[in-house]
């Protein structure tokens, strides 16, 4: 009986942590998460398609995989560098300590 109870508590904890992590990703990065979800759907559709596309289906699958990886890196970067100033396009941060 104790083993079943321990297993149930452990399973509940694992599920809770997993759902919290997924929810946190969706909450702090809604657009990136939506884009990743769309790419995953596109990837699934392409995998169901026949392979007789002259290599273009495989190339599309590779590009989608790269795009998903970039999205994941972007989310990780944003989480690692919160509160950084957002600069207009074309402007660079003032690296005055390098200019001395």
Secondary structure, 3 states (H helix, E strand, C coil): CHHHHHHHHHHHHHHHHHHHHHHHHHHHCHHHHHHHHHHHHHHHHHHHCCCCCCCHHHHHHHHHHHHHHHHHHHHHHHHHCCCCCCCCCCCCCCCHHHHC
